[in-house]
């Protein structure tokens, strides 16, 4: 029984660490102004979508 309790506690601690890391990442993204903005690859995709729309309307 003791080993099972130790494992549960260890898993809980790891889960808490993961949550803290995720929060830290989100905080850093917010500080950098990245939150809600597209990834660096997205603008090239948007351009191709716009080109497709222009071709379709022409």
Backbone as CSV, one residue per row, in Angstrom:
resi,resn,N_x,N_y,N_z,CA_x,CA_y,CA_z,C_x,C_y,C_z
1,UNK,0.821,-1.201,0.000,0.000,0.000,0.000,0.858,1.255,0.000
2,UNK,1.939,1.237,0.728,2.778,2.423,0.822,3.322,2.822,-0.549
3,UNK,3.716,1.853,-1.341,4.259,2.163,-2.668,3.205,2.799,-3.558
4,UNK,1.975,2.342,-3.477,0.913,2.909,-4.293,0.676,4.361,-3.903
5,UNK,0.648,4.644,-2.621,0.454,6.028,-2.173,1.603,6.907,-2.628
6,UNK,2.820,6.380,-2.576,3.985,7.154,-3.023,3.888,7.468,-4.506
7,UNK,3.426,6.506,-5.281,3.298,6.717,-6.720,2.228,7.752,-7.027
8,UNK,1.121,7.676,-6.287,0.047,8.647,-6.504,0.533,10.054,-6.180
9,UNK,1.248,10.187,-5.077,1.777,11.493,-4.690,2.756,11.993,-5.745
10,UNK,3.620,11.092,-6.234,4.599,11.475,-7.249,3.896,11.924,-8.529
11,UNK,2.836,11.203,-8.925,2.093,11.592,-10.124,1.399,12.927,-9.936
12,UNK,0.855,13.156,-8.763,0.220,14.444,-8.475,1.238,15.577,-8.563
13,UNK,2.419,15.350,-8.025,3.465,16.378,-8.070,3.880,16.660,-9.510
14,UNK,4.018,15.607,-10.311,4.384,15.806,-11.709,3.285,16.560,-12.448
15,UNK,2.031,16.216,-12.160,0.917,16.925,-12.790,0.925,18.399,-12.425
16,UNK,1.218,18.690,-11.164,1.291,20.089,-10.729,2.421,20.820,-11.433
17,UNK,3.548,20.141,-11.615,4.677,20.768,-12.308,4.334,21.063,-13.760
18,UNK,3.635,20.120,-14.395,3.222,20.333,-15.785,2.291,21.537,-15.868
19,UNK,1.336,21.612,-14.944,0.411,22.752,-14.932,1.158,24.065,-14.738
20,UNK,2.133,24.070,-13.843,2.926,25.279,-13.611,3.715,25.667,-14.852
21,UNK,4.279,24.672,-15.536,5.034,24.959,-16.758,4.121,25.518,-17.846
22,UNK,2.943,24.935,-17.992,2.003,25.439,-18.984,1.619,26.886,-18.683
23,UNK,1.398,27.180,-17.416,1.043,28.543,-17.027,2.202,29.496,-17.309
24,UNK,3.420,29.051,-17.017,4.592,29.889,-17.286,4.734,30.171,-18.775
25,UNK,4.498,29.169,-19.592,4.580,29.347,-21.038,3.528,30.341,-21.503
26,UNK,2.309,30.185,-21.002,1.237,31.112,-21.380,1.555,32.533,-20.935
27,UNK,2.140,32.677,-19.744,2.523,34.002,-19.258,3.590,34.623,-20.160
28,UNK,4.578,33.824,-20.554,5.634,34.329,-21.437,5.070,34.727,-22.791
29,UNK,4.161,33.910,-23.318,3.537,34.251,-24.601,2.781,35.570,-24.490
30,UNK,2.069,35.740,-23.396,1.313,36.974,-23.203,2.247,38.173,-23.117
31,UNK,3.354,38.017,-22.423,4.325,39.112,-22.308,4.902,39.482,-23.662
32,UNK,5.088,38.483,-24.514,5.667,38.729,-25.832,4.612,39.182,-26.835
33,UNK,3.359,39.142,-26.452,2.299,39.524,-27.371,1.975,38.450,-28.374
34,UNK,2.311,37.220,-28.064,2.103,36.110,-28.989,0.713,35.515,-28.835
35,UNK,0.120,35.660,-27.683,-1.166,35.034,-27.404,-2.215,35.513,-28.391
36,UNK,-2.842,34.577,-29.078,-3.886,34.906,-30.030,-3.378,35.295,-31.401
37,UNK,-2.082,35.405,-31.576,-1.556,35.765,-32.886,-1.193,34.490,-33.644
38,UNK,-1.202,34.555,-34.958,-0.888,33.367,-35.747,0.577,32.989,-35.646
39,UNK,0.849,31.755,-35.975,2.223,31.292,-35.966,2.969,31.905,-37.145
40,UNK,4.307,31.841,-37.146,5.074,32.444,-38.247,4.723,31.854,-39.607
41,UNK,4.258,30.615,-39.647,3.932,29.995,-40.923,2.563,30.431,-41.427
42,UNK,1.714,30.924,-40.564,0.350,31.267,-40.947,0.273,32.360,-42.012
43,UNK,1.098,33.423,-41.979,0.964,34.464,-43.007,1.124,33.941,-44.423
44,UNK,2.020,33.000,-44.649,2.189,32.467,-45.993,0.946,31.690,-46.404
45,UNK,0.324,30.996,-45.458,-0.913,30.289,-45.754,-2.034,31.270,-46.055
46,UNK,-2.083,32.367,-45.328,-3.114,33.366,-45.550,-2.967,33.978,-46.937
47,UNK,-1.746,34.216,-47.355,-1.517,34.781,-48.671,-2.019,33.847,-49.748
48,UNK,-1.756,32.556,-49.599,-2.214,31.616,-50.609,-3.734,31.526,-50.608
49,UNK,-4.367,31.638,-49.442,-5.824,31.645,-49.362,-6.389,32.884,-50.051
50,UNK,-5.755,34.042,-49.836,-6.199,35.275,-50.469,-6.058,35.173,-51.981
51,UNK,-4.970,34.577,-52.425,-4.751,34.414,-53.866,-5.826,33.510,-54.459
52,UNK,-6.187,32.470,-53.735,-7.236,31.572,-54.212,-8.563,32.307,-54.316
53,UNK,-8.860,33.161,-53.342,-10.110,33.914,-53.357,-10.136,34.880,-54.537
54,UNK,-8.996,35.514,-54.810,-8.916,36.447,-55.929,-9.096,35.718,-57.249
55,UNK,-8.502,34.526,-57.351,-8.632,33.748,-58.572,-10.084,33.317,-58.767
56,UNK,-10.730,32.954,-57.682,-12.118,32.517,-57.767,-13.064,33.640,-58.124
57,UNK,-12.759,34.870,-57.712,-13.633,36.011,-57.994,-13.371,36.609,-59.375
58,UNK,-12.260,36.262,-59.989,-11.888,36.843,-61.280,-12.591,36.189,-62.435
